[in-house]
Amino acid sequence: MQKSAISKSLAAGVAAACLLVGAPAFAQDDVSACLITKTDINPFFVKMREGAQAKAQELGITLSTYAGRVDGDHETQVQAVETCIASGADGILITASDTKAITDVLQQARDQGILVIALDTPLDPRDAADATFATDNFKAGELTGAWARATLGDAAADARIAFLDLSPSQPSVDVLRNQGFMTGFGIDTADPTTIGDESDPRIVGHDVTAGNEEGGRTAMENLLQRDPNVNVVYTINEPAAAGAYEALRAFGKENDVIIVSVDGGCPGVQNVAEGVIGATAQQYPLRMASLGIEAIKLWADEGVKPEPTEGLDFFDTGVNLVTDAPVDGVPSIDSAEGLELCWG
């Protein structure tokens, strides 16, 4: 477990950046918050931490940050939540590795009056958190699937698709992006809450990557051994996409395959510009974390919880498809604009 802290004098009066729903008001002199991420090496979570730290410093909040050793390190996240409860934190921001198993300890936090906000990855069930600030992960996947289908045109009917997912535990972000891609591509998802129960013959198979480059390379090698004619690769994130590309290049197939992904970090968007990734859905982790810190401040000062975006059950922090090969009917921005908005 890794930890850092920021402590500044309390800043007076802060306006929340999202719609809020009221509760009985109360105020206190010192406000503290915890940020718990899946890892501290993925650029997405690095930027999330930077956003939380900057906003905490601005608002005079004591922030403690924790991270799992690797993506999927559930036990370290449980220990971090227990530490936050013991320290009397006012709020916890968490990107959960195991979105189901973490809910018991988070309920203990909520029972102590701690505001729990899921960032990026919704809990299962979603209402196990007081609020969720996230990319619409289903939409992110759907955009990449629709783009891949339109790019292939008539050849989409005979596509050979490899899915490079996140974890065997199938956290919600994994499922939403995967099933979103399938929906965009025109694949019947069967049970939309489960990965791998589909019967579409175009699916070569699924493998997990742990969201990192090495995992992406290994998963791609495994699926190429199953079917060397893969021509579409869905990846859970851009580090996994980079690993997939290296495996494809080793097989001499880097120019024969469309790779799509989700993240929008600067290295990933640069890979779009260089043709490594065909399209990626860009999300905004700094905004997620910044809004989360503001919400904890308002909760501590006034007892007010965040309200979701109208028509959704979470607060949508936005997503854009980034590609230099736009297609009709799928909104997108190019890599030059993506590089202006990227992180990491």
URPE-V721596 format. One record per residue. N is the residue number from 0. RES is the residue in one letter. PHI is phi in whole degrees, 0 to 359 (* if undefined). OMEGA is omega in whole degrees, -180 to 180 (none if undefined). D_FIRST is the distance of its C-alpha to the first C-alpha in whole Angstrom. Layout:
n=N res=RES phi=PHI omega=OMEGA d_first=D_FIRST
n=N res=RES phi=PHI omega=OMEGA d_first=D_FIRST
This chain:
n=0 res=M phi=* omega=-179 d_first=0
n=1 res=Q phi=242 omega=-173 d_first=4
n=2 res=K phi=217 omega=171 d_first=7
n=3 res=S phi=219 omega=-178 d_first=10
n=4 res=A phi=219 omega=174 d_first=13
n=5 res=I phi=234 omega=178 d_first=17
n=6 res=S phi=225 omega=178 d_first=20
n=7 res=K phi=225 omega=176 d_first=24
n=8 res=S phi=293 omega=-174 d_first=27
n=9 res=L phi=296 omega=176 d_first=27
n=10 res=A phi=270 omega=-177 d_first=29
n=11 res=A phi=271 omega=170 d_first=32
n=12 res=G phi=59 omega=175 d_first=33
n=13 res=V phi=231 omega=179 d_first=31
n=14 res=A phi=272 omega=178 d_first=33
n=15 res=A phi=288 omega=-178 d_first=31
n=16 res=A phi=267 omega=179 d_first=31
n=17 res=C phi=224 omega=177 d_first=31
n=18 res=L phi=294 omega=-175 d_first=34
n=19 res=L phi=225 omega=178 d_first=33
n=20 res=V phi=244 omega=-169 d_first=34
n=21 res=G phi=278 omega=172 d_first=35
n=22 res=A phi=213 omega=179 d_first=34
n=23 res=P phi=306 omega=-174 d_first=35
n=24 res=A phi=278 omega=173 d_first=34
n=25 res=F phi=205 omega=-177 d_first=33
n=26 res=A phi=224 omega=176 d_first=31
n=27 res=Q phi=213 omega=-173 d_first=29
n=28 res=D phi=279 omega=-176 d_first=28
n=29 res=D phi=239 omega=-179 d_first=25
n=30 res=V phi=240 omega=179 d_first=22
n=31 res=S phi=228 omega=-177 d_first=19
n=32 res=A phi=217 omega=175 d_first=16
n=33 res=C phi=238 omega=169 d_first=13
n=34 res=L phi=242 omega=-180 d_first=12
n=35 res=I phi=238 omega=-179 d_first=10
n=36 res=T phi=250 omega=-178 d_first=11
n=37 res=K phi=292 omega=176 d_first=11
n=38 res=T phi=215 omega=174 d_first=10
n=39 res=D phi=241 omega=180 d_first=10
n=40 res=I phi=246 omega=176 d_first=13
n=41 res=N phi=296 omega=-179 d_first=15
n=42 res=P phi=305 omega=179 d_first=18
n=43 res=F phi=300 omega=-178 d_first=18
n=44 res=F phi=282 omega=173 d_first=15
n=45 res=V phi=299 omega=179 d_first=15
n=46 res=K phi=293 omega=177 d_first=18
n=47 res=M phi=300 omega=179 d_first=17
n=48 res=R phi=297 omega=179 d_first=15
n=49 res=E phi=299 omega=179 d_first=18
n=50 res=G phi=296 omega=179 d_first=20
n=51 res=A phi=294 omega=-179 d_first=18
n=52 res=Q phi=295 omega=-180 d_first=18
n=53 res=A phi=296 omega=-180 d_first=21
n=54 res=K phi=290 omega=178 d_first=23
n=55 res=A phi=298 omega=178 d_first=21
n=56 res=Q phi=296 omega=180 d_first=22
n=57 res=E phi=299 omega=-174 d_first=26
n=58 res=L phi=265 omega=179 d_first=26
n=59 res=G phi=74 omega=-179 d_first=24
n=60 res=I phi=258 omega=173 d_first=21
n=61 res=T phi=279 omega=-177 d_first=18
n=62 res=L phi=245 omega=172 d_first=15
n=63 res=S phi=248 omega=-178 d_first=11
n=64 res=T phi=241 omega=-178 d_first=9
n=65 res=Y phi=223 omega=178 d_first=6
n=66 res=A phi=209 omega=173 d_first=6
n=67 res=G phi=291 omega=179 d_first=6
n=68 res=R phi=291 omega=176 d_first=7
n=69 res=V phi=217 omega=174 d_first=11
n=70 res=D phi=296 omega=-176 d_first=13
n=71 res=G phi=105 omega=-179 d_first=13
n=72 res=D phi=280 omega=-176 d_first=10
n=73 res=H phi=292 omega=-174 d_first=11
n=74 res=E phi=298 omega=178 d_first=10
n=75 res=T phi=295 omega=178 d_first=6
n=76 res=Q phi=293 omega=176 d_first=8
n=77 res=V phi=300 omega=179 d_first=10
n=78 res=Q phi=300 omega=179 d_first=8
n=79 res=A phi=295 omega=178 d_first=7
n=80 res=V phi=299 omega=179 d_first=11
n=81 res=E phi=299 omega=177 d_first=12
n=82 res=T phi=295 omega=180 d_first=11
n=83 res=C phi=294 omega=176 d_first=13
n=84 res=I phi=297 omega=-178 d_first=16
n=85 res=A phi=296 omega=-178 d_first=16
n=86 res=S phi=277 omega=179 d_first=16
n=87 res=G phi=76 omega=179 d_first=18
n=88 res=A phi=299 omega=176 d_first=17
n=89 res=D phi=278 omega=-178 d_first=20
n=90 res=G phi=205 omega=177 d_first=19
n=91 res=I phi=235 omega=170 d_first=16
n=92 res=L phi=255 omega=-174 d_first=16
n=93 res=I phi=217 omega=165 d_first=14
n=94 res=T phi=253 omega=-169 d_first=15
n=95 res=A phi=283 omega=174 d_first=14
n=96 res=S phi=283 omega=176 d_first=14
n=97 res=D phi=240 omega=-169 d_first=16
n=98 res=T phi=288 omega=177 d_first=19
n=99 res=K phi=267 omega=-174 d_first=21
n=100 res=A phi=292 omega=-177 d_first=18
n=101 res=I phi=285 omega=-170 d_first=16
n=102 res=T phi=293 omega=-179 d_first=19
n=103 res=D phi=297 omega=-178 d_first=20
n=104 res=V phi=289 omega=177 d_first=17
n=105 res=L phi=291 omega=176 d_first=18
n=106 res=Q phi=294 omega=175 d_first=21
n=107 res=Q phi=300 omega=178 d_first=20
n=108 res=A phi=296 omega=-179 d_first=19
n=109 res=R phi=296 omega=178 d_first=22
n=110 res=D phi=297 omega=177 d_first=24
n=111 res=Q phi=270 omega=178 d_first=23
n=112 res=G phi=85 omega=180 d_first=24
n=113 res=I phi=272 omega=177 d_first=21
n=114 res=L phi=286 omega=180 d_first=22
n=115 res=V phi=247 omega=179 d_first=20
n=116 res=I phi=237 omega=174 d_first=20
n=117 res=A phi=277 omega=176 d_first=19
n=118 res=L phi=251 omega=174 d_first=19
n=119 res=D phi=70 omega=-173 d_first=20
n=120 res=T phi=247 omega=179 d_first=20
n=121 res=P phi=297 omega=175 d_first=22
n=122 res=L phi=282 omega=-180 d_first=21
n=123 res=D phi=231 omega=8 d_first=24
n=124 res=P phi=282 omega=-176 d_first=26
n=125 res=R phi=298 omega=-177 d_first=26
n=126 res=D phi=282 omega=170 d_first=27
n=127 res=A phi=289 omega=172 d_first=23
n=128 res=A phi=250 omega=176 d_first=22
n=129 res=D phi=289 omega=180 d_first=25
n=130 res=A phi=198 omega=175 d_first=25
n=131 res=T phi=229 omega=173 d_first=24
n=132 res=F phi=249 omega=-170 d_first=24
n=133 res=A phi=201 omega=161 d_first=24
n=134 res=T phi=296 omega=169 d_first=26
n=135 res=D phi=286 omega=-172 d_first=29
n=136 res=N phi=295 omega=176 d_first=27
n=137 res=F phi=296 omega=179 d_first=31
n=138 res=K phi=297 omega=179 d_first=33
n=139 res=A phi=302 omega=178 d_first=31
n=140 res=G phi=295 omega=-179 d_first=31
n=141 res=E phi=298 omega=178 d_first=35
n=142 res=L phi=299 omega=-179 d_first=35
n=143 res=T phi=292 omega=179 d_first=34
n=144 res=G phi=293 omega=179 d_first=36
n=145 res=A phi=295 omega=179 d_first=39
n=146 res=W phi=295 omega=-179 d_first=39
n=147 res=A phi=298 omega=180 d_first=39
n=148 res=R phi=297 omega=-179 d_first=42
n=149 res=A phi=293 omega=180 d_first=44
n=150 res=T phi=294 omega=179 d_first=44
n=151 res=L phi=285 omega=-178 d_first=45
n=152 res=G phi=65 omega=-178 d_first=48
n=153 res=D phi=299 omega=-179 d_first=50
n=154 res=A phi=291 omega=178 d_first=48
n=155 res=A phi=299 omega=-179 d_first=45
n=156 res=A phi=295 omega=-179 d_first=47
n=157 res=D phi=242 omega=-178 d_first=46
n=158 res=A phi=298 omega=173 d_first=43
n=159 res=R phi=239 omega=-167 d_first=41
n=160 res=I phi=248 omega=174 d_first=37
n=161 res=A phi=255 omega=180 d_first=34
n=162 res=F phi=250 omega=178 d_first=31
n=163 res=L phi=254 omega=-173 d_first=27
n=164 res=D phi=268 omega=-172 d_first=25
n=165 res=L phi=264 omega=-166 d_first=21
n=166 res=S phi=213 omega=176 d_first=20
n=167 res=P phi=300 omega=-179 d_first=22
n=168 res=S phi=285 omega=178 d_first=21
n=169 res=Q phi=51 omega=175 d_first=23
n=170 res=P phi=300 omega=-171 d_first=21
n=171 res=S phi=303 omega=-179 d_first=23
n=172 res=V phi=297 omega=178 d_first=23
n=173 res=D phi=297 omega=-178 d_first=24
n=174 res=V phi=295 omega=-176 d_first=27
n=175 res=L phi=298 omega=-179 d_first=28
n=176 res=R phi=294 omega=-179 d_first=28
n=177 res=N phi=299 omega=-178 d_first=29
n=178 res=Q phi=289 omega=174 d_first=32
n=179 res=G phi=297 omega=177 d_first=33
n=180 res=F phi=302 omega=-179 d_first=34
n=181 res=M phi=301 omega=179 d_first=36
n=182 res=T phi=298 omega=179 d_first=38
n=183 res=G phi=296 omega=-178 d_first=38
n=184 res=F phi=277 omega=-179 d_first=40
n=185 res=G phi=95 omega=179 d_first=42
n=186 res=I phi=258 omega=175 d_first=40
n=187 res=D phi=290 omega=-175 d_first=41
n=188 res=T phi=278 omega=-175 d_first=37
n=189 res=A phi=58 omega=176 d_first=38
n=190 res=D phi=277 omega=-175 d_first=36
n=191 res=P phi=290 omega=178 d_first=34
n=192 res=T phi=261 omega=-175 d_first=31
n=193 res=T phi=225 omega=174 d_first=30
n=194 res=I phi=267 omega=170 d_first=30
n=195 res=G phi=102 omega=180 d_first=32
n=196 res=D phi=261 omega=-177 d_first=35
n=197 res=E phi=280 omega=-179 d_first=38
n=198 res=S phi=242 omega=-178 d_first=41
n=199 res=D phi=297 omega=-177 d_first=42
n=200 res=P phi=292 omega=179 d_first=43
n=201 res=R phi=285 omega=-179 d_first=42
n=202 res=I phi=279 omega=177 d_first=38
n=203 res=V phi=288 omega=180 d_first=37
n=204 res=G phi=161 omega=178 d_first=34
n=205 res=H phi=239 omega=169 d_first=30
n=206 res=D phi=216 omega=-177 d_first=28
n=207 res=V phi=254 omega=-170 d_first=24
n=208 res=T phi=236 omega=-171 d_first=22
n=209 res=A phi=60 omega=176 d_first=18
n=210 res=G phi=69 omega=180 d_first=19
n=211 res=N phi=229 omega=-173 d_first=19
n=212 res=E phi=294 omega=180 d_first=22
n=213 res=E phi=299 omega=178 d_first=22
n=214 res=G phi=296 omega=178 d_first=22
n=215 res=G phi=296 omega=179 d_first=25
n=216 res=R phi=295 omega=-178 d_first=27
n=217 res=T phi=296 omega=180 d_first=27
n=218 res=A phi=298 omega=-180 d_first=27
n=219 res=M phi=293 omega=177 d_first=30
n=220 res=E phi=300 omega=-180 d_first=32
n=221 res=N phi=298 omega=-177 d_first=32
n=222 res=L phi=284 omega=174 d_first=34
n=223 res=L phi=292 omega=176 d_first=36
n=224 res=Q phi=293 omega=178 d_first=37
n=225 res=R phi=287 omega=180 d_first=38
n=226 res=D phi=207 omega=-179 d_first=40
n=227 res=P phi=289 omega=-179 d_first=40
n=228 res=N phi=264 omega=175 d_first=42
n=229 res=V phi=308 omega=175 d_first=39
n=230 res=N phi=229 omega=173 d_first=40
n=231 res=V phi=224 omega=178 d_first=37
n=232 res=V phi=233 omega=171 d_first=33
n=233 res=Y phi=269 omega=178 d_first=31
n=234 res=T phi=232 omega=-178 d_first=28
n=235 res=I phi=295 omega=179 d_first=25
n=236 res=N phi=202 omega=-172 d_first=24
n=237 res=E phi=286 omega=172 d_first=25
n=238 res=P phi=301 omega=177 d_first=22
n=239 res=A phi=297 omega=178 d_first=24
n=240 res=A phi=296 omega=179 d_first=27
n=241 res=A phi=297 omega=177 d_first=27
n=242 res=G phi=294 omega=178 d_first=26
n=243 res=A phi=299 omega=-180 d_first=29
n=244 res=Y phi=298 omega=-180 d_first=32
n=245 res=E phi=297 omega=177 d_first=31
n=246 res=A phi=294 omega=179 d_first=32
n=247 res=L phi=297 omega=179 d_first=35
n=248 res=R phi=295 omega=178 d_first=36
n=249 res=A phi=296 omega=178 d_first=36
n=250 res=F phi=270 omega=-178 d_first=38
n=251 res=G phi=72 omega=-175 d_first=40
n=252 res=K phi=242 omega=-174 d_first=40
n=253 res=E phi=296 omega=-180 d_first=38
n=254 res=N phi=264 omega=-175 d_first=41
n=255 res=D phi=250 omega=-170 d_first=42
n=256 res=V phi=229 omega=172 d_first=39
n=257 res=I phi=268 omega=176 d_first=37
n=258 res=I phi=250 omega=173 d_first=34
n=259 res=V phi=236 omega=-176 d_first=32
n=260 res=S phi=204 omega=176 d_first=29
n=261 res=V phi=221 omega=171 d_first=27
n=262 res=D phi=164 omega=-178 d_first=25
n=263 res=G phi=90 omega=172 d_first=27
n=264 res=G phi=291 omega=-177 d_first=25
n=265 res=C phi=301 omega=177 d_first=27
n=266 res=P phi=298 omega=179 d_first=26
n=267 res=G phi=292 omega=179 d_first=27
n=268 res=V phi=293 omega=175 d_first=30
n=269 res=Q phi=298 omega=176 d_first=31
n=270 res=N phi=293 omega=172 d_first=32
n=271 res=V phi=296 omega=-180 d_first=34
n=272 res=A phi=300 omega=-177 d_first=36
n=273 res=E phi=267 omega=176 d_first=36
n=274 res=G phi=85 omega=178 d_first=37
n=275 res=V phi=288 omega=177 d_first=34
n=276 res=I phi=251 omega=-180 d_first=33
n=277 res=G phi=286 omega=-180 d_first=36
n=278 res=A phi=202 omega=176 d_first=34
n=279 res=T phi=223 omega=177 d_first=31
n=280 res=A phi=266 omega=-174 d_first=30
n=281 res=Q phi=269 omega=176 d_first=29
n=282 res=Q phi=243 omega=-166 d_first=26
n=283 res=Y phi=228 omega=-174 d_first=25
n=284 res=P phi=294 omega=-180 d_first=21
n=285 res=L phi=299 omega=180 d_first=22
n=286 res=R phi=294 omega=178 d_first=24
n=287 res=M phi=305 omega=-175 d_first=22
n=288 res=A phi=291 omega=-180 d_first=20
n=289 res=S phi=298 omega=178 d_first=22
n=290 res=L phi=296 omega=179 d_first=24
n=291 res=G phi=297 omega=178 d_first=21
n=292 res=I phi=297 omega=178 d_first=21
n=293 res=E phi=299 omega=-180 d_first=25
n=294 res=A phi=294 omega=177 d_first=25
n=295 res=I phi=296 omega=178 d_first=23
n=296 res=K phi=299 omega=-179 d_first=25
n=297 res=L phi=293 omega=177 d_first=28
n=298 res=W phi=298 omega=-179 d_first=27
n=299 res=A phi=295 omega=-176 d_first=26
n=300 res=D phi=278 omega=-169 d_first=29
n=301 res=E phi=229 omega=-179 d_first=32
n=302 res=G phi=70 omega=-176 d_first=30
n=303 res=V phi=247 omega=-179 d_first=31
n=304 res=K phi=261 omega=179 d_first=29
n=305 res=P phi=293 omega=176 d_first=29
n=306 res=E phi=248 omega=-179 d_first=31
n=307 res=P phi=289 omega=173 d_first=31
n=308 res=T phi=300 omega=-178 d_first=33
n=309 res=E phi=304 omega=179 d_first=37
n=310 res=G phi=86 omega=-180 d_first=37
n=311 res=L phi=236 omega=176 d_first=34
n=312 res=D phi=253 omega=175 d_first=31
n=313 res=F phi=208 omega=175 d_first=28
n=314 res=F phi=271 omega=-175 d_first=29
n=315 res=D phi=278 omega=-179 d_first=29
n=316 res=T phi=266 omega=170 d_first=28
n=317 res=G phi=99 omega=177 d_first=30
n=318 res=V phi=206 omega=174 d_first=31
n=319 res=N phi=227 omega=172 d_first=33
n=320 res=L phi=280 omega=179 d_first=34
n=321 res=V phi=249 omega=178 d_first=34
n=322 res=T phi=202 omega=174 d_first=37
n=323 res=D phi=259 omega=177 d_first=40
n=324 res=A phi=230 omega=-176 d_first=42
n=325 res=P phi=296 omega=178 d_first=43
n=326 res=V phi=230 omega=179 d_first=44
n=327 res=D phi=297 omega=174 d_first=47
n=328 res=G phi=85 omega=179 d_first=45
n=329 res=V phi=235 omega=-177 d_first=42
n=330 res=P phi=296 omega=-178 d_first=41
n=331 res=S phi=202 omega=170 d_first=39
n=332 res=I phi=240 omega=-179 d_first=38
n=333 res=D phi=271 omega=-175 d_first=38
n=334 res=S phi=294 omega=179 d_first=36
n=335 res=A phi=297 omega=177 d_first=37
n=336 res=E phi=290 omega=178 d_first=36
n=337 res=G phi=299 omega=179 d_first=33
n=338 res=L phi=291 omega=176 d_first=32
n=339 res=E phi=288 omega=-176 d_first=33
n=340 res=L phi=256 omega=-170 d_first=31
n=341 res=C phi=283 omega=-178 d_first=28
n=342 res=W phi=222 omega=176 d_first=24
n=343 res=G phi=88 omega=none d_first=22
